Amino acid sequence: MTEIYDFDFGAGTSYRDMTLVNDDDWRPSRWEALWSLTPIRSDWVPPRVRFLDPGESGFSDDSKLSPSSTETDMPWIGTVLLLIVSKRFVDVLGSRFRPYGEFLPCECEQGTFYVFHCTNELDAIDFGKSDLDRDGDGRVTSIRRLAFRPEVVNNDIVFRCKHSGHWEIRCGKNVRDAMNQPPIKGATATLVWTEGGPPIKQGFDAFLDTLG
């Protein structure tokens, strides 16, 4: 039975967030090349990244007295949803990801990190069974419940969807399970679809459930 997961781009308060160092790197146009379905390594300009200092984020649970760890292999960066992973992640899991994209280097004084550029774009959404909104260009703008075409996806795949945003990089169950095994830390993904199972709430609907 196939299960599909969304990468979480970080594992919450257990690990410290990252930030982009250069102001120009916060421009959305800086990352347009990541839409490409072909490798972009030859033209890639590595972004400079660093971990936030304890208390720097301004969030109440980011305590200067109890700083969170930087030992995550999938750090989160603000509102720019880049899939950044560590060298350890690439060493352990690279063979599962390279058939579906490339690892592009970052500049970081606190470790070796990469942006994963997914080039595997699939027409994978089952629109007849999904509950979502699209804009005039056919791109998905909001998702309440999502269904996939079982003949297109599988448990070993990493992909992005043809009719939705680039940032929504997804994977199958076997990839998620491998990410949960030592020595990998802080690499998490959320279940969004089970073949033959009930629809799973997405986006704001899912957030409301967390509020009780």
C-alpha positions as CSV (number, residue, x, y, z in Angstrom):
1,M,0.0,0.0,0.0
2,T,1.4,3.3,-1.1
3,E,1.8,6.2,1.4
4,I,2.8,9.8,0.4
5,Y,4.4,12.3,2.7
6,D,5.2,16.1,2.6
7,F,8.6,17.1,3.8
8,D,8.3,19.2,6.9
9,F,11.4,21.4,6.2
10,G,12.6,21.2,9.8
11,A,11.5,19.5,13.0
12,G,10.1,22.2,15.2
13,T,11.5,23.4,18.5
14,S,13.8,20.4,19.0
15,Y,16.3,22.0,16.6
16,R,17.5,25.5,15.9
17,D,16.3,27.2,12.7
18,M,18.6,28.5,10.0
19,T,18.5,31.9,8.2
20,L,19.8,33.3,4.9
21,V,22.7,35.6,5.5
22,N,22.5,37.8,2.4
23,D,19.5,40.1,1.9
24,D,19.3,39.4,-1.8
25,D,18.7,35.7,-1.1
26,W,15.3,36.5,0.4
27,R,14.0,37.7,-3.0
28,P,11.6,35.0,-4.5
29,S,13.3,35.5,-7.9
30,R,16.5,34.3,-6.4
31,W,15.1,30.8,-6.5
32,E,13.3,30.7,-9.8
33,A,16.0,28.4,-11.2
34,L,14.7,25.7,-8.9
35,W,11.6,25.3,-11.1
36,S,13.9,23.8,-13.8
37,L,13.4,20.2,-14.6
38,T,17.0,19.9,-15.7
39,P,20.2,20.2,-13.6
40,I,21.3,23.8,-12.7
41,R,24.6,23.0,-11.0
42,S,26.7,24.8,-13.6
43,D,24.9,28.1,-13.0
44,W,24.2,27.7,-9.3
45,V,25.3,30.4,-6.9
46,P,25.4,29.0,-3.3
47,P,23.4,30.9,-0.7
48,R,25.1,31.7,2.6
49,V,23.2,30.2,5.5
50,R,23.7,30.0,9.3
51,F,21.9,28.8,12.3
52,L,20.0,31.4,14.4
53,D,21.5,32.2,17.8
54,P,19.4,31.2,20.8
55,G,16.7,33.7,21.3
56,E,17.3,35.4,17.9
57,S,14.1,34.1,16.3
58,G,11.9,36.1,18.8
59,F,9.6,33.1,19.4
60,S,8.7,32.5,23.0
61,D,9.9,28.9,22.9
62,D,13.3,29.9,21.5
63,S,14.9,30.3,25.0
64,K,18.4,31.7,25.5
65,L,18.6,29.6,28.6
66,S,17.7,26.3,26.9
67,P,19.1,26.6,23.3
68,S,17.9,24.0,20.9
69,S,20.3,21.8,19.0
70,T,22.0,22.4,15.6
71,E,22.3,18.6,15.0
72,T,19.4,18.6,12.6
73,D,19.9,17.1,9.1
74,M,17.0,19.1,7.6
75,P,17.0,22.6,9.1
76,W,14.2,25.1,8.6
77,I,14.7,28.5,7.0
78,G,12.1,31.2,7.8
79,T,9.5,31.6,5.1
80,V,11.7,30.5,2.3
81,L,10.7,26.8,1.9
82,L,14.0,25.5,0.6
83,L,14.7,21.8,1.3
84,I,18.1,22.1,2.9
85,V,19.9,19.0,4.1
86,S,23.2,18.2,5.8
87,K,26.2,16.3,4.4
88,R,25.3,13.4,6.7
89,F,21.8,13.3,5.1
90,V,23.5,13.2,1.6
91,D,26.0,10.6,2.7
92,V,23.3,8.3,4.1
93,L,20.3,8.9,1.9
94,G,21.8,10.4,-1.3
95,S,21.2,7.3,-3.3
96,R,17.5,7.5,-2.6
97,F,17.3,11.1,-3.8
98,R,19.7,11.5,-6.7
99,P,17.5,9.6,-9.2
100,Y,15.0,12.5,-8.6
101,G,17.2,15.6,-8.5
102,E,20.5,17.0,-7.4
103,F,22.2,18.4,-4.3
104,L,23.4,22.0,-4.7
105,P,25.9,23.4,-2.2
106,C,25.3,26.1,0.4
107,E,28.0,28.3,2.1
108,C,27.9,27.7,5.8
109,E,30.6,28.1,8.5
110,Q,28.7,25.7,10.9
111,G,28.7,22.6,8.7
112,T,28.2,21.4,5.2
113,F,24.7,21.8,3.8
114,Y,22.9,21.4,0.4
115,V,19.7,22.5,-1.3
116,F,17.9,19.6,-2.8
117,H,16.7,20.5,-6.3
118,C,13.9,18.1,-7.3
119,T,13.7,17.6,-11.0
120,N,11.1,14.9,-10.9
121,E,7.8,16.6,-11.7
122,L,4.8,14.3,-12.1
123,D,1.1,14.6,-13.1
124,A,0.3,12.8,-9.9
125,I,-2.8,14.5,-8.4
126,D,-6.1,12.8,-8.7
127,F,-8.3,15.9,-9.2
128,G,-11.5,13.9,-9.1
129,K,-10.8,12.8,-5.5
130,S,-9.0,15.9,-4.2
131,D,-10.5,19.0,-2.6
132,L,-8.5,22.0,-3.7
133,D,-8.5,25.4,-5.4
134,R,-6.6,26.4,-8.6
135,D,-5.7,29.7,-10.1
136,G,-6.2,30.7,-13.8
137,D,-3.0,29.0,-14.8
138,G,-4.1,25.7,-13.3
139,R,-1.7,25.8,-10.3
140,V,-3.0,24.6,-7.0
141,T,-3.5,27.6,-4.7
142,S,-4.9,25.8,-1.6
143,I,-5.4,22.2,-0.6
144,R,-8.0,20.9,1.8
145,R,-7.7,17.2,1.0
146,L,-5.3,15.7,-1.5
147,A,-5.4,12.4,-3.5
148,F,-2.8,11.0,-5.8
149,R,-2.9,8.7,-8.8
150,P,-1.7,5.3,-7.5
151,E,-0.4,4.3,-10.9
152,V,2.0,7.3,-10.9
153,V,3.4,7.3,-7.3
154,N,5.1,4.6,-5.2
155,N,6.8,4.2,-1.8
156,D,10.3,4.8,-3.1
157,I,9.7,8.0,-5.0
158,V,10.6,11.7,-4.4
159,F,8.7,14.1,-6.5
160,R,6.9,17.4,-7.0
161,C,3.5,17.8,-8.6
162,K,2.9,19.2,-12.1
163,H,-0.1,21.3,-11.0
164,S,1.1,22.7,-7.7
165,G,4.0,24.8,-6.3
166,H,7.6,23.7,-6.5
167,W,8.1,23.9,-2.8
168,E,5.8,21.0,-2.1
169,I,8.3,18.2,-2.5
170,R,7.0,14.8,-1.5
171,C,8.2,11.3,-1.0
172,G,6.9,7.7,-0.5
173,K,6.8,5.7,2.7
174,N,10.1,3.9,2.2
175,V,12.0,7.2,1.9
176,R,10.2,8.6,4.9
177,D,11.1,5.5,6.9
178,A,14.7,5.7,5.9
179,M,14.8,9.4,7.1
180,N,13.6,8.3,10.5
181,Q,16.5,5.9,11.1
182,P,19.8,6.7,12.9
183,P,22.1,8.5,12.4
184,I,19.7,10.9,10.7
185,K,18.2,13.6,13.0
186,G,15.4,16.1,12.6
187,A,14.4,15.0,9.1
188,T,10.6,14.7,9.2
189,A,7.6,14.3,6.9
190,T,3.9,14.4,7.3
191,L,1.5,11.8,5.9
192,V,-0.8,13.4,3.3
193,W,-2.2,10.3,1.4
194,T,-2.7,6.6,1.9
195,E,-3.8,4.5,-1.1
196,G,-7.3,3.3,-0.4
197,G,-7.5,5.2,2.8
198,P,-9.8,8.1,3.9
199,P,-8.9,11.7,2.7
200,I,-6.4,13.5,5.0
201,K,-6.9,17.2,5.8
202,Q,-4.3,19.6,4.5
203,G,-3.2,23.1,5.0
204,F,-5.4,25.4,7.1
205,D,-8.0,22.6,7.8
206,A,-5.3,20.5,9.3
207,F,-4.0,23.4,11.3
208,L,-7.5,24.0,12.8
209,D,-7.5,20.4,14.1
210,T,-4.3,21.1,16.1
211,L,-6.2,23.9,17.9
212,G,-8.8,21.4,19.1
